[in-house]
Amino acid sequence: DDQTKVATSRLSARFRVLFDYTKVSNMTEHDLRHEATCRWVLMRQPSGGWVFSDVEICRIMGWSSTVMMLTYASLRGEDLAARLL
């Protein structure tokens, strides 16, 4: 709807200003979204359990399928290897 488009446009403009101010103008909102998803996927509680389930991450990000989460959660090989030890 129109209100959503206006809000999205304003938020995007604010991010552009912030990225320019911090001299990382080549960064995008997509980059932040990707980074947040990767971090949420890897976050663990002190007890070792996951902080967020895959379903919770999908809800936070507004996805209806975990397929999208797997696309964003590009896990580094070294992180996976460390978990296998």
Number of C-alpha atoms within 10 A of each C-alpha: 5 7 8 9 10 11 11 12 12 12 13 14 12 12 16 18 13 13 16 13 10 9 10 11 13 9 13 14 13 10 12 11 13 16 15 15 22 18 13 17 21 14 15 13 9 8 6 8 10 14 15 16 13 16 14 14 18 19 13 11 14 10 14 11 12 14 11 13 20 15 11 17 18 13 14 9 8 9 10 11 9 8 7 7 5
